[in-house]
Amino acid sequence: MIEKYVVPGQRVDLKAVRRNASPGDVNTERTYATKVFDVLSEDRMEILMPIEATKLILLPVDGEYEIFFYTELGLYECIGRVVDRYKSNNVYIVLVELETNLRKYQRREFYRYSCVLDMDSRNLFEEEIDKLEQKGSLQLVPGLPLKRSVVVDISGGGLRFVSNYMYEKGSYILVNYSLFIKGETKEYKIACKILDVRELENRPGEYEHRVQYMNLDNEAREEIIQFIFEEERRNRHRQKGF
């Protein structure tokens, strides 16, 4: 049955399970992108060990992960546990045992699209944060300078960007970028929370930030999701030579 959905070479995302999280908490654990190596049975499969910035990510044995499968039939998820790690023909593999059944994942904003987009940003002032928390809307102090950066992946829930400066984890920032949607360029100014910051190992002085949108309305979110799926569709057509 599982072979109907999951096949070798298919993209998967792994995110560590938080067992002691409170209801409503956002899982801010890092998401690792990798691929299915082989499907061994209904509840066991081999997955390639994730690699980030040329560094192998050694997932711990007995670690539990949310596993997201990008299938031809849509996005599916389950919970899996790492039961072994090994090397085969110079390929590093984790053996995963599935602890729940596959189910359709409905949160389309989760899908992350790798890209290269120019972006501007700055810290939000306390008065801007207070108005955001009290009224749920972004009321900006005009004319303040912005710093340049580059978006490297985007979703309907947030984005990841790289810059030569560093924001503090947990701080609130304004991001400003544009997308080409339905034949026109649309600008987005969004309040975001910094979920994670790390210096790039192979590029000292440059920092990767993961952020979560704070004030994105449903219309803007749907526009971003539509942009992502349209770009993915174009990429698939280019790869097939259409």
C-alpha positions in Angstrom: 0.0 0.0 0.0 2.7 2.5 0.9 4.4 2.0 -2.5 1.4 3.6 -4.0 2.5 6.9 -2.4 6.2 6.7 -1.6 8.9 5.8 -4.1 12.8 5.9 -4.1 14.1 9.3 -5.0 11.1 11.2 -3.7 11.7 14.3 -1.6 11.0 14.1 2.1 11.2 16.7 4.9 12.1 15.6 8.5 11.2 17.6 11.6 12.0 16.4 15.2 8.9 15.6 17.2 8.3 17.7 20.3 6.8 15.4 22.9 6.3 17.9 25.7 4.9 20.8 23.7 1.9 22.7 25.0 -1.3 22.8 22.8 -1.0 25.6 20.2 2.8 25.7 20.4 4.6 26.1 17.1 7.2 23.5 16.4 10.3 25.5 15.7 12.7 22.6 15.2 14.8 22.7 12.1 13.4 21.0 9.0 15.8 18.8 7.1 15.2 18.1 3.4 16.4 14.8 1.9 15.1 11.9 -0.2 13.7 8.3 0.1 16.5 5.8 -0.7 14.4 2.6 -0.6 11.0 1.3 0.7 11.7 -2.0 2.5 8.2 -2.8 3.9 4.9 -1.3 4.9 6.5 0.2 8.0 10.2 0.5 7.2 12.2 2.6 4.7 15.7 3.9 4.1 16.2 7.6 3.9 19.3 9.4 2.8 21.1 11.2 5.7 20.4 14.9 5.3 23.2 17.2 4.2 23.3 21.0 4.9 26.1 23.2 3.6 28.1 20.1 2.7 27.8 18.8 6.3 26.2 15.5 7.1 23.4 15.8 9.7 23.7 12.7 11.9 20.2 12.0 13.0 20.2 10.3 16.4 19.1 6.7 16.7 15.7 6.5 18.5 15.0 10.1 17.4 11.3 10.6 16.4 10.5 12.8 13.4 7.5 14.1 11.5 8.1 12.9 8.0 6.5 14.8 5.1 6.4 13.1 1.7 6.1 15.1 -1.5 4.2 12.6 -3.7 2.4 12.8 -7.0 -0.9 12.6 -5.1 0.0 15.5 -2.8 1.7 16.1 0.5 1.5 13.2 3.1 2.8 12.9 6.6 3.5 10.4 9.3 5.6 9.9 12.4 8.8 7.8 12.1 11.6 6.7 14.4 15.3 6.3 13.5 16.2 2.7 14.3 19.6 2.5 12.6 22.3 4.5 10.7 24.8 3.0 8.3 26.9 3.5 5.2 26.3 1.5 2.0 28.3 2.0 -1.2 29.5 5.4 0.0 25.9 6.5 0.7 24.9 7.4 4.3 21.5 6.1 5.2 19.1 6.2 8.1 16.7 3.3 8.6 13.3 4.6 9.7 10.4 2.7 11.2 7.0 4.3 10.6 5.0 4.6 13.8 1.8 6.0 12.3 -0.1 5.6 9.0 0.4 8.0 6.2 -2.2 10.7 6.1 -2.9 13.6 3.7 -1.3 16.9 5.0 -3.6 19.8 4.4 -1.4 22.8 5.5 -0.3 23.9 2.1 1.6 26.8 3.6 4.1 24.3 4.9 5.5 23.6 1.4 8.9 25.4 1.1 10.0 26.6 -2.3 13.8 27.1 -2.9 14.5 30.3 -4.7 16.7 33.4 -4.9 14.8 36.6 -4.1 16.0 40.1 -3.1 14.6 41.2 0.2 14.9 44.3 2.5 14.4 44.1 6.2 14.9 46.0 9.5 14.1 45.5 13.2 10.6 46.5 14.3 10.4 49.2 17.0 8.7 48.6 20.3 5.8 50.9 19.3 5.3 49.0 16.1 5.4 45.6 17.9 2.8 46.9 20.5 0.4 48.0 17.8 0.9 44.7 16.0 0.0 42.8 19.2 -2.8 45.0 20.2 -4.5 45.6 16.9 -3.2 42.7 14.8 -2.1 45.2 12.0 1.2 46.5 10.9 1.6 50.3 11.4 5.1 51.3 10.4 7.2 54.3 11.2 7.9 55.7 7.8 11.2 56.5 6.2 13.5 54.2 8.2 16.4 52.5 6.4 16.3 48.9 5.3 19.1 46.3 4.9 19.5 44.0 1.9 19.4 40.2 2.1 18.5 37.2 -0.1 15.5 34.9 0.4 16.6 31.2 -0.2 13.3 29.5 0.4 9.7 30.7 1.0 6.4 29.2 2.1 2.9 30.4 3.1 4.0 30.3 6.7 7.4 32.0 6.6 10.8 32.1 4.8 14.5 31.6 5.1 17.0 34.3 4.2 20.8 34.9 4.2 22.5 38.2 5.1 25.8 39.6 6.1 24.3 40.8 9.4 22.5 38.9 12.2 19.2 39.5 14.0 18.6 38.1 17.5 16.6 34.9 17.8 13.1 35.8 19.0 13.2 39.4 17.7 10.6 40.9 15.4 11.5 42.3 12.0 9.9 43.8 8.9 10.5 42.0 5.6 9.9 43.6 2.3 10.0 41.6 -1.0 8.2 41.4 -4.3 6.7 38.4 -6.3 5.5 38.2 -9.9 2.0 36.9 -9.7 -0.7 36.8 -12.4 1.3 39.0 -14.8 2.1 41.7 -12.3 4.6 42.4 -9.6 3.2 42.6 -6.0 5.0 44.0 -3.0 4.7 42.4 0.4 5.6 44.1 3.7 5.3 41.6 6.5 6.1 41.5 10.2 8.0 38.4 11.1 9.5 36.6 14.2 13.0 35.2 14.0 12.8 31.5 14.9 16.4 30.6 14.3 19.8 32.1 13.3 23.1 30.4 12.4 26.3 31.4 10.8 27.0 29.6 7.6 30.0 27.2 8.1 31.4 27.7 4.6 30.8 31.4 4.5 32.0 33.2 7.7 30.3 36.5 8.3 27.0 35.4 6.6 24.0 34.3 8.5 20.9 32.2 7.8 17.6 33.3 9.4 14.4 31.4 9.6 11.3 33.5 10.2 7.6 33.1 10.8 5.0 35.5 9.4 3.1 37.4 12.1 0.5 39.5 10.3 -0.2 37.9 7.0 -3.8 38.0 5.9 -5.4 35.0 4.1 -5.5 36.7 0.7 -1.7 37.5 0.8 -1.0 34.0 2.0 -3.0 32.4 -0.8 -1.1 34.6 -3.3 2.3 33.4 -2.0 1.1 29.8 -2.1 -0.1 30.3 -5.6 3.2 31.8 -6.6 5.0 28.8 -5.2 2.9 26.2 -7.0 3.1 28.2 -10.3 6.9 28.3 -10.0 7.0 24.6 -9.2 4.8 23.8 -12.2 7.1 25.9 -14.5 10.2 24.1 -13.1 8.6 20.6 -13.8 7.8 21.6 -17.3 11.3 22.9 -18.0 12.8 19.6 -16.6 10.5 17.6 -18.9 11.5 19.8 -21.9 8.0 21.3 -22.4 
